[in-house]
């Protein structure tokens, strides 16, 4: 994917900001969010699942 961009520089020519169009930004944002979701799903893949009844019992045992 080619990203068309413009640069904002200071008086000495140092690039300070990059401007991209909104559609490109949204595509990049979606890709990053999808990557974060995939990572989160991988992290909990091996977690044990409990139904509500089991979870309440475990919480009561934990509380004391």
mmCIF file of the N, C-alpha and C atoms, coordinates in Angstrom:
data_MODEL
# 
_entry.id   MODEL 
# 
loop_
_atom_site.group_PDB 
_atom_site.id 
_atom_site.type_symbol 
_atom_site.label_atom_id 
_atom_site.label_alt_id 
_atom_site.label_comp_id 
_atom_site.label_asym_id 
_atom_site.label_entity_id 
_atom_site.label_seq_id 
_atom_site.pdbx_PDB_ins_code 
_atom_site.Cartn_x 
_atom_site.Cartn_y 
_atom_site.Cartn_z 
_atom_site.occupancy 
_atom_site.B_iso_or_equiv 
_atom_site.pdbx_formal_charge 
_atom_site.auth_seq_id 
_atom_site.auth_comp_id 
_atom_site.auth_asym_id 
_atom_site.auth_atom_id 
_atom_site.pdbx_PDB_model_num 
ATOM 1   N N  . UNK A 1 1  ? 0.851   -1.178  0.000  1.00 0.00 ? 1  UNK A N  1 
ATOM 2   C CA . UNK A 1 1  ? 0.000   0.000   0.000  1.00 0.00 ? 1  UNK A CA 1 
ATOM 3   C C  . UNK A 1 1  ? 0.894   1.238   0.000  1.00 0.00 ? 1  UNK A C  1 
ATOM 4   N N  . UNK A 1 2  ? 0.689   2.062   -0.977 1.00 0.00 ? 2  UNK A N  1 
ATOM 5   C CA . UNK A 1 2  ? 1.434   3.314   -1.035 1.00 0.00 ? 2  UNK A CA 1 
ATOM 6   C C  . UNK A 1 2  ? 0.711   4.342   -0.181 1.00 0.00 ? 2  UNK A C  1 
ATOM 7   N N  . UNK A 1 3  ? 1.461   5.041   0.647  1.00 0.00 ? 3  UNK A N  1 
ATOM 8   C CA . UNK A 1 3  ? 0.877   6.056   1.518  1.00 0.00 ? 3  UNK A CA 1 
ATOM 9   C C  . UNK A 1 3  ? 1.331   7.422   1.037  1.00 0.00 ? 3  UNK A C  1 
ATOM 10  N N  . UNK A 1 4  ? 0.379   8.197   0.551  1.00 0.00 ? 4  UNK A N  1 
ATOM 11  C CA . UNK A 1 4  ? 0.697   9.573   0.144  1.00 0.00 ? 4  UNK A CA 1 
ATOM 12  C C  . UNK A 1 4  ? 0.725   10.424  1.401  1.00 0.00 ? 4  UNK A C  1 
ATOM 13  N N  . UNK A 1 5  ? 1.780   11.202  1.537  1.00 0.00 ? 5  UNK A N  1 
ATOM 14  C CA . UNK A 1 5  ? 1.941   11.982  2.760  1.00 0.00 ? 5  UNK A CA 1 
ATOM 15  C C  . UNK A 1 5  ? 2.560   13.335  2.463  1.00 0.00 ? 5  UNK A C  1 
ATOM 16  N N  . UNK A 1 6  ? 2.324   14.240  3.379  1.00 0.00 ? 6  UNK A N  1 
ATOM 17  C CA . UNK A 1 6  ? 2.948   15.564  3.334  1.00 0.00 ? 6  UNK A CA 1 
ATOM 18  C C  . UNK A 1 6  ? 3.667   15.755  4.656  1.00 0.00 ? 6  UNK A C  1 
ATOM 19  N N  . UNK A 1 7  ? 4.687   16.577  4.627  1.00 0.00 ? 7  UNK A N  1 
ATOM 20  C CA . UNK A 1 7  ? 5.467   16.806  5.839  1.00 0.00 ? 7  UNK A CA 1 
ATOM 21  C C  . UNK A 1 7  ? 5.316   18.243  6.311  1.00 0.00 ? 7  UNK A C  1 
ATOM 22  N N  . UNK A 1 8  ? 5.299   18.402  7.612  1.00 0.00 ? 8  UNK A N  1 
ATOM 23  C CA . UNK A 1 8  ? 5.323   19.728  8.224  1.00 0.00 ? 8  UNK A CA 1 
ATOM 24  C C  . UNK A 1 8  ? 6.678   19.847  8.902  1.00 0.00 ? 8  UNK A C  1 
ATOM 25  N N  . UNK A 1 9  ? 7.412   20.895  8.538  1.00 0.00 ? 9  UNK A N  1 
ATOM 26  C CA . UNK A 1 9  ? 8.761   21.073  9.069  1.00 0.00 ? 9  UNK A CA 1 
ATOM 27  C C  . UNK A 1 9  ? 8.848   22.367  9.874  1.00 0.00 ? 9  UNK A C  1 
ATOM 28  N N  . UNK A 1 10 ? 9.891   22.415  10.695 1.00 0.00 ? 10 UNK A N  1 
ATOM 29  C CA . UNK A 1 10 ? 10.148  23.672  11.397 1.00 0.00 ? 10 UNK A CA 1 
ATOM 30  C C  . UNK A 1 10 ? 11.001  24.577  10.496 1.00 0.00 ? 10 UNK A C  1 
ATOM 31  N N  . UNK A 1 11 ? 11.409  25.722  11.002 1.00 0.00 ? 11 UNK A N  1 
ATOM 32  C CA . UNK A 1 11 ? 12.158  26.690  10.193 1.00 0.00 ? 11 UNK A CA 1 
ATOM 33  C C  . UNK A 1 11 ? 13.474  26.138  9.668  1.00 0.00 ? 11 UNK A C  1 
ATOM 34  N N  . UNK A 1 12 ? 14.049  25.176  10.399 1.00 0.00 ? 12 UNK A N  1 
ATOM 35  C CA . UNK A 1 12 ? 15.338  24.625  9.964  1.00 0.00 ? 12 UNK A CA 1 
ATOM 36  C C  . UNK A 1 12 ? 15.174  23.440  9.015  1.00 0.00 ? 12 UNK A C  1 
ATOM 37  N N  . UNK A 1 13 ? 13.919  23.068  8.724  1.00 0.00 ? 13 UNK A N  1 
ATOM 38  C CA . UNK A 1 13 ? 13.684  21.967  7.787  1.00 0.00 ? 13 UNK A CA 1 
ATOM 39  C C  . UNK A 1 13 ? 13.536  20.606  8.439  1.00 0.00 ? 13 UNK A C  1 
ATOM 40  N N  . UNK A 1 14 ? 13.571  20.554  9.748  1.00 0.00 ? 14 UNK A N  1 
ATOM 41  C CA . UNK A 1 14 ? 13.400  19.288  10.458 1.00 0.00 ? 14 UNK A CA 1 
ATOM 42  C C  . UNK A 1 14 ? 11.920  18.887  10.415 1.00 0.00 ? 14 UNK A C  1 
ATOM 43  N N  . UNK A 1 15 ? 11.678  17.663  9.995  1.00 0.00 ? 15 UNK A N  1 
ATOM 44  C CA . UNK A 1 15 ? 10.297  17.188  9.920  1.00 0.00 ? 15 UNK A CA 1 
ATOM 45  C C  . UNK A 1 15 ? 9.737   17.059  11.335 1.00 0.00 ? 15 UNK A C  1 
ATOM 46  N N  . UNK A 1 16 ? 8.589   17.664  11.566 1.00 0.00 ? 16 UNK A N  1 
ATOM 47  C CA . UNK A 1 16 ? 7.933   17.627  12.873 1.00 0.00 ? 16 UNK A CA 1 
ATOM 48  C C  . UNK A 1 16 ? 6.650   16.810  12.852 1.00 0.00 ? 16 UNK A C  1 
ATOM 49  N N  . UNK A 1 17 ? 5.938   16.825  11.730 1.00 0.00 ? 17 UNK A N  1 
ATOM 50  C CA . UNK A 1 17 ? 4.679   16.098  11.613 1.00 0.00 ? 17 UNK A CA 1 
ATOM 51  C C  . UNK A 1 17 ? 4.553   15.517  10.222 1.00 0.00 ? 17 UNK A C  1 
ATOM 52  N N  . UNK A 1 18 ? 3.720   14.489  10.116 1.00 0.00 ? 18 UNK A N  1 
ATOM 53  C CA . UNK A 1 18 ? 3.393   13.894  8.825  1.00 0.00 ? 18 UNK A CA 1 
ATOM 54  C C  . UNK A 1 18 ? 1.878   13.945  8.682  1.00 0.00 ? 18 UNK A C  1 
ATOM 55  N N  . UNK A 1 19 ? 1.405   14.354  7.524  1.00 0.00 ? 19 UNK A N  1 
ATOM 56  C CA . UNK A 1 19 ? -0.030  14.444  7.258  1.00 0.00 ? 19 UNK A CA 1 
ATOM 57  C C  . UNK A 1 19 ? -0.390  13.383  6.226  1.00 0.00 ? 19 UNK A C  1 
ATOM 58  N N  . UNK A 1 20 ? -1.404  12.566  6.566  1.00 0.00 ? 20 UNK A N  1 
ATOM 59  C CA . UNK A 1 20 ? -1.934  11.583  5.623  1.00 0.00 ? 20 UNK A CA 1 
ATOM 60  C C  . UNK A 1 20 ? -3.441  11.817  5.507  1.00 0.00 ? 20 UNK A C  1 
ATOM 61  N N  . UNK A 1 21 ? -4.035  11.310  4.424  1.00 0.00 ? 21 UNK A N  1 
ATOM 62  C CA . UNK A 1 21 ? -5.468  11.524  4.266  1.00 0.00 ? 21 UNK A CA 1 
ATOM 63  C C  . UNK A 1 21 ? -6.239  10.634  5.249  1.00 0.00 ? 21 UNK A C  1 
ATOM 64  N N  . UNK A 1 22 ? -7.470  11.014  5.519  1.00 0.00 ? 22 UNK A N  1 
ATOM 65  C CA . UNK A 1 22 ? -8.273  10.350  6.542  1.00 0.00 ? 22 UNK A CA 1 
ATOM 66  C C  . UNK A 1 22 ? -8.523  8.885   6.227  1.00 0.00 ? 22 UNK A C  1 
ATOM 67  N N  . UNK A 1 23 ? -8.786  8.548   4.981  1.00 0.00 ? 23 UNK A N  1 
ATOM 68  C CA . UNK A 1 23 ? -9.041  7.146   4.627  1.00 0.00 ? 23 UNK A CA 1 
ATOM 69  C C  . UNK A 1 23 ? -7.826  6.267   4.892  1.00 0.00 ? 23 UNK A C  1 
ATOM 70  N N  . UNK A 1 24 ? -6.647  6.770   4.559  1.00 0.00 ? 24 UNK A N  1 
ATOM 71  C CA . UNK A 1 24 ? -5.413  6.025   4.828  1.00 0.00 ? 24 UNK A CA 1 
ATOM 72  C C  . UNK A 1 24 ? -5.230  5.858   6.331  1.00 0.00 ? 24 UNK A C  1 
ATOM 73  N N  . UNK A 1 25 ? -5.452  6.920   7.090  1.00 0.00 ? 25 UNK A N  1 
ATOM 74  C CA . UNK A 1 25 ? -5.338  6.842   8.544  1.00 0.00 ? 25 UNK A CA 1 
ATOM 75  C C  . UNK A 1 25 ? -6.276  5.777   9.098  1.00 0.00 ? 25 UNK A C  1 
ATOM 76  N N  . UNK A 1 26 ? -7.510  5.751   8.626  1.00 0.00 ? 26 UNK A N  1 
ATOM 77  C CA . UNK A 1 26 ? -8.492  4.771   9.121  1.00 0.00 ? 26 UNK A CA 1 
ATOM 78  C C  . UNK A 1 26 ? -8.065  3.345   8.798  1.00 0.00 ? 26 UNK A C  1 
ATOM 79  N N  . UNK A 1 27 ? -7.495  3.120   7.610  1.00 0.00 ? 27 UNK A N  1 
ATOM 80  C CA . UNK A 1 27 ? -7.008  1.789   7.251  1.00 0.00 ? 27 UNK A CA 1 
ATOM 81  C C  . UNK A 1 27 ? -5.877  1.361   8.179  1.00 0.00 ? 27 UNK A C  1 
ATOM 82  N N  . UNK A 1 28 ? -4.952  2.271   8.436  1.00 0.00 ? 28 UNK A N  1 
ATOM 83  C CA . UNK A 1 28 ? -3.831  1.972   9.335  1.00 0.00 ? 28 UNK A CA 1 
ATOM 84  C C  . UNK A 1 28 ? -4.353  1.690   10.738 1.00 0.00 ? 28 UNK A C  1 
ATOM 85  N N  . UNK A 1 29 ? -5.280  2.520   11.197 1.00 0.00 ? 29 UNK A N  1 
ATOM 86  C CA . UNK A 1 29 ? -5.851  2.344   12.533 1.00 0.00 ? 29 UNK A CA 1 
ATOM 87  C C  . UNK A 1 29 ? -6.553  0.991   12.645 1.00 0.00 ? 29 UNK A C  1 
ATOM 88  N N  . UNK A 1 30 ? -7.331  0.616   11.638 1.00 0.00 ? 30 UNK A N  1 
ATOM 89  C CA . UNK A 1 30 ? -8.013  -0.680  11.655 1.00 0.00 ? 30 UNK A CA 1 
ATOM 90  C C  . UNK A 1 30 ? -7.018  -1.832  11.714 1.00 0.00 ? 30 UNK A C  1 
ATOM 91  N N  . UNK A 1 31 ? -5.941  -1.731  10.937 1.00 0.00 ? 31 UNK A N  1 
ATOM 92  C CA . UNK A 1 31 ? -4.917  -2.777  10.949 1.00 0.00 ? 31 UNK A CA 1 
ATOM 93  C C  . UNK A 1 31 ? -4.275  -2.910  12.329 1.00 0.00 ? 31 UNK A C  1 
ATOM 94  N N  . UNK A 1 32 ? -3.979  -1.782  12.962 1.00 0.00 ? 32 UNK A N  1 
ATOM 95  C CA . UNK A 1 32 ? -3.372  -1.819  14.288 1.00 0.00 ? 32 UNK A CA 1 
ATOM 96  C C  . UNK A 1 32 ? -4.328  -2.388  15.333 1.00 0.00 ? 32 UNK A C  1 
ATOM 97  N N  . UNK A 1 33 ? -5.599  -2.011  15.244 1.00 0.00 ? 33 UNK A N  1 
ATOM 98  C CA . UNK A 1 33 ? -6.586  -2.541  16.178 1.00 0.00 ? 33 UNK A CA 1 
ATOM 99  C C  . UNK A 1 33 ? -6.776  -4.040  15.986 1.00 0.00 ? 33 UNK A C  1 
ATOM 100 N N  . UNK A 1 34 ? -6.807  -4.489  14.730 1.00 0.00 ? 34 UNK A N  1 
ATOM 101 C CA . UNK A 1 34 ? -6.931  -5.917  14.453 1.00 0.00 ? 34 UNK A CA 1 
ATOM 102 C C  . UNK A 1 34 ? -5.732  -6.685  14.999 1.00 0.00 ? 34 UNK A C  1 
ATOM 103 N N  . UNK A 1 35 ? -4.552  -6.105  14.849 1.00 0.00 ? 35 UNK A N  1 
ATOM 104 C CA . UNK A 1 35 ? -3.340  -6.750  15.361 1.00 0.00 ? 35 UNK A CA 1 
ATOM 105 C C  . UNK A 1 35 ? -3.403  -6.845  16.884 1.00 0.00 ? 35 UNK A C  1 
ATOM 106 N N  . UNK A 1 36 ? -3.864  -5.787  17.537 1.00 0.00 ? 36 UNK A N  1 
ATOM 107 C CA . UNK A 1 36 ? -3.990  -5.798  18.998 1.00 0.00 ? 36 UNK A CA 1 
ATOM 108 C C  . UNK A 1 36 ? -5.012  -6.818  19.458 1.00 0.00 ? 36 UNK A C  1 
ATOM 109 N N  . UNK A 1 37 ? -6.122  -6.925  18.750 1.00 0.00 ? 37 UNK A N  1 
ATOM 110 C CA . UNK A 1 37 ? -7.148  -7.911  19.098 1.00 0.00 ? 37 UNK A CA 1 
ATOM 111 C C  . UNK A 1 37 ? -6.600  -9.319  18.942 1.00 0.00 ? 37 UNK A C  1 
ATOM 112 N N  . UNK A 1 38 ? -5.885  -9.575  17.854 1.00 0.00 ? 38 UNK A N  1 
ATOM 113 C CA . UNK A 1 38 ? -5.303  -10.895 17.629 1.00 0.00 ? 38 UNK A CA 1 
ATOM 114 C C  . UNK A 1 38 ? -4.315  -11.249 18.739 1.00 0.00 ? 38 UNK A C  1 
ATOM 115 N N  . UNK A 1 39 ? -3.518  -10.290 19.153 1.00 0.00 ? 39 UNK A N  1 
ATOM 116 C CA . UNK A 1 39 ? -2.563  -10.529 20.241 1.00 0.00 ? 39 UNK A CA 1 
ATOM 117 C C  . UNK A 1 39 ? -3.297  -10.842 21.539 1.00 0.00 ? 39 UNK A C  1 
ATOM 118 N N  . UNK A 1 40 ? -4.348  -10.093 21.843 1.00 0.00 ? 40 UNK A N  1 
ATOM 119 C CA . UNK A 1 40 ? -5.123  -10.338 23.056 1.00 0.00 ? 40 UNK A CA 1 
ATOM 120 C C  . UNK A 1 40 ? -5.772  -11.712 23.022 1.00 0.00 ? 40 UNK A C  1 
ATOM 121 N N  . UNK A 1 41 ? -6.273  -12.107 21.855 1.00 0.00 ? 41 UNK A N  1 
ATOM 122 C CA . UNK A 1 41 ? -6.895  -13.426 21.728 1.00 0.00 ? 41 UNK A CA 1 
ATOM 123 C C  . UNK A 1 41 ? -5.870  -14.532 21.931 1.00 0.00 ? 41 UNK A C  1 
ATOM 124 N N  . UNK A 1 42 ? -4.665  -14.346 21.403 1.00 0.00 ? 42 UNK A N  1 
ATOM 125 C CA . UNK A 1 42 ? -3.601  -15.333 21.599 1.00 0.00 ? 42 UNK A CA 1 
ATOM 126 C C  . UNK A 1 42 ? -3.234  -15.460 23.078 1.00 0.00 ? 42 UNK A C  1 
ATOM 127 N N  . UNK A 1 43 ? -3.213  -14.333 23.783 1.00 0.00 ? 43 UNK A N  1 
ATOM 128 C CA . UNK A 1 43 ? -2.819  -14.342 25.190 1.00 0.00 ? 43 UNK A CA 1 
ATOM 129 C C  . UNK A 1 43 ? -3.809  -15.103 26.066 1.00 0.00 ? 43 UNK A C  1 
ATOM 130 N N  . UNK A 1 44 ? -5.077  -15.120 25.717 1.00 0.00 ? 44 UNK A N  1 
ATOM 131 C CA . UNK A 1 44 ? -6.085  -15.788 26.547 1.00 0.00 ? 44 UNK A CA 1 
ATOM 132 C C  . UNK A 1 44 ? -6.529  -17.131 25.973 1.00 0.00 ? 44 UNK A C  1 
ATOM 133 N N  . UNK A 1 45 ? -5.886  -17.561 24.925 1.00 0.00 ? 45 UNK A N  1 
ATOM 134 C CA . UNK A 1 45 ? -6.282  -18.789 24.238 1.00 0.00 ? 45 UNK A CA 1 
ATOM 135 C C  . UNK A 1 45 ? -6.329  -19.992 25.180 1.00 0.00 ? 45 UNK A C  1 
ATOM 136 N N  . UNK A 1 46 ? -5.394  -20.112 26.079 1.00 0.00 ? 46 UNK A N  1 
ATOM 137 C CA . UNK A 1 46 ? -5.311  -21.278 26.956 1.00 0.00 ? 46 UNK A CA 1 
ATOM 138 C C  . UNK A 1 46 ? -5.978  -21.058 28.310 1.00 0.00 ? 46 UNK A C  1 
ATOM 139 N N  . UNK A 1 47 ? -6.646  -19.930 28.495 1.00 0.00 ? 47 UNK A N  1 
ATOM 140 C CA . UNK A 1 47 ? -7.326  -19.659 29.766 1.00 0.00 ? 47 UNK A CA 1 
ATOM 141 C C  . UNK A 1 47 ? -8.517  -20.586 29.938 1.00 0.00 ? 47 UNK A C  1 
ATOM 142 N N  . UNK A 1 48 ? -8.795  -20.904 31.186 1.00 0.00 ? 48 UNK A N  1 
ATOM 143 C CA . UNK A 1 48 ? -9.942  -21.741 31.516 1.00 0.00 ? 48 UNK A CA 1 
ATOM 144 C C  . UNK A 1 48 ? -11.195 -20.886 31.486 1.00 0.00 ? 48 UNK A C  1 
ATOM 145 N N  . UNK A 1 49 ? -12.276 -21.432 30.910 1.00 0.00 ? 49 UNK A N  1 
ATOM 146 C CA . UNK A 1 49 ? -13.550 -20.712 30.859 1.00 0.00 ? 49 UNK A CA 1 
ATOM 147 C C  . UNK A 1 49 ? -14.484 -21.267 31.925 1.00 0.00 ? 49 UNK A C  1 
ATOM 148 N N  . UNK A 1 50 ? -15.239 -20.365 32.555 1.00 0.00 ? 50 UNK A N  1 
ATOM 149 C CA . UNK A 1 50 ? -16.204 -20.741 33.576 1.00 0.00 ? 50 UNK A CA 1 
ATOM 150 C C  . UNK A 1 50 ? -17.559 -20.177 33.206 1.00 0.00 ? 50 UNK A C  1 
ATOM 151 N N  . UNK A 1 51 ? -18.626 -20.933 33.559 1.00 0.00 ? 51 UNK A N  1 
ATOM 152 C CA . UNK A 1 51 ? -19.947 -20.345 33.391 1.00 0.00 ? 51 UNK A CA 1 
ATOM 153 C C  . UNK A 1 51 ? -20.220 -19.463 34.607 1.00 0.00 ? 51 UNK A C  1 
ATOM 154 N N  . UNK A 1 52 ? -21.334 -18.753 34.590 1.00 0.00 ? 52 UNK A N  1 
ATOM 155 C CA . UNK A 1 52 ? -21.631 -17.781 35.648 1.00 0.00 ? 52 UNK A CA 1 
ATOM 156 C C  . UNK A 1 52 ? -21.689 -18.453 37.013 1.00 0.00 ? 52 UNK A C  1 
ATOM 157 N N  . UNK A 1 53 ? -22.324 -19.601 37.107 1.00 0.00 ? 53 UNK A N  1 
ATOM 158 C CA . UNK A 1 53 ? -22.461 -20.311 38.391 1.00 0.00 ? 53 UNK A CA 1 
ATOM 159 C C  . UNK A 1 53 ? -21.082 -20.674 38.956 1.00 0.00 ? 53 UNK A C  1 
ATOM 160 N N  . UNK A 1 54 ? -20.225 -21.233 38.120 1.00 0.00 ? 54 UNK A N  1 
ATOM 161 C CA . UNK A 1 54 ? -18.874 -21.600 38.558 1.00 0.00 ? 54 UNK A CA 1 
ATOM 162 C C  . UNK A 1 54 ? -18.077 -20.368 38.969 1.00 0.00 ? 54 UNK A C  1 
ATOM 163 N N  . UNK A 1 55 ? -18.207 -19.296 38.221 1.00 0.00 ? 55 UNK A N  1 
ATOM 164 C CA . UNK A 1 55 ? -17.466 -18.071 38.527 1.00 0.00 ? 55 UNK A CA 1 
ATOM 165 C C  . UNK A 1 55 ? -17.892 -17.509 39.881 1.00 0.00 ? 55 UNK A C  1 
ATOM 166 N N  . UNK A 1 56 ? -19.198 -17.517 40.167 1.00 0.00 ? 56 UNK A N  1 
ATOM 167 C CA . UNK A 1 56 ? -19.683 -17.021 41.458 1.00 0.00 ? 56 UNK A CA 1 
ATOM 168 C C  . UNK A 1 56 ? -19.140 -17.856 42.605 1.00 0.00 ? 56 UNK A C  1 
ATOM 169 N N  . UNK A 1 57 ? -19.095 -19.158 42.435 1.00 0.00 ? 57 UNK A N  1 
ATOM 170 C CA . UNK A 1 57 ? -18.554 -20.048 43.477 1.00 0.00 ? 57 UNK A CA 1 
ATOM 171 C C  . UNK A 1 57 ? -17.077 -19.738 43.704 1.00 0.00 ? 57 UNK A C  1 
ATOM 172 N N  . UNK A 1 58 ? -16.322 -19.595 42.628 1.00 0.00 ? 58 UNK A N  1 
ATOM 173 C CA . UNK A 1 58 ? -14.902 -19.287 42.761 1.00 0.00 ? 58 UNK A CA 1 
ATOM 174 C C  . UNK A 1 58 ? -14.676 -17.932 43.426 1.00 0.00 ? 58 UNK A C  1 
ATOM 175 N N  . UNK A 1 59 ? -15.497 -16.943 43.087 1.00 0.00 ? 59 UNK A N  1 
ATOM 176 C CA . UNK A 1 59 ? -15.356 -15.619 43.694 1.00 0.00 ? 59 UNK A CA 1 
ATOM 177 C C  . UNK A 1 59 ? -15.639 -15.666 45.193 1.00 0.00 ? 59 UNK A C  1 
ATOM 178 N N  . UNK A 1 60 ? -16.668 -16.410 45.584 1.00 0.00 ? 60 UNK A N  1 
ATOM 179 C CA . UNK A 1 60 ? -16.988 -16.539 47.008 1.00 0.00 ? 60 UNK A CA 1 
ATOM 180 C C  . UNK A 1 60 ? -15.847 -17.210 47.758 1.00 0.00 ? 60 UNK A C  1 
ATOM 181 N N  . UNK A 1 61 ? -15.258 -18.256 47.161 1.00 0.00 ? 61 UNK A N  1 
ATOM 182 C CA . UNK A 1 61 ? -14.124 -18.941 47.788 1.00 0.00 ? 61 UNK A CA 1 
ATOM 183 C C  . UNK A 1 61 ? -12.925 -18.003 47.919 1.00 0.00 ? 61 UNK A C  1 
ATOM 184 N N  . UNK A 1 62 ? -12.723 -17.172 46.927 1.00 0.00 ? 62 UNK A N  1 
ATOM 185 C CA . UNK A 1 62 ? -11.589 -16.236 46.924 1.00 0.00 ? 62 UNK A CA 1 
ATOM 186 C C  . UNK A 1 62 ? -11.774 -15.136 47.979 1.00 0.00 ? 62 UNK A C  1 
ATOM 187 N N  . UNK A 1 63 ? -13.032 -14.696 48.168 1.00 0.00 ? 63 UNK A N  1 
ATOM 188 C CA . UNK A 1 63 ? -13.318 -13.628 49.108 1.00 0.00 ? 63 UNK A CA 1 
ATOM 189 C C  . UNK A 1 63 ? -13.160 -14.088 50.549 1.00 0.00 ? 63 UNK A C  1 
ATOM 190 N N  . UNK A 1 64 ? -13.312 -15.366 50.746 1.00 0.00 ? 64 UNK A N  1 
ATOM 191 C CA . UNK A 1 64 ? -12.998 -15.765 52.018 1.00 0.00 ? 64 UNK A CA 1 
ATOM 192 C C  . UNK A 1 64 ? -13.661 -16.550 52.952 1.00 0.00 ? 64 UNK A C  1 
# 
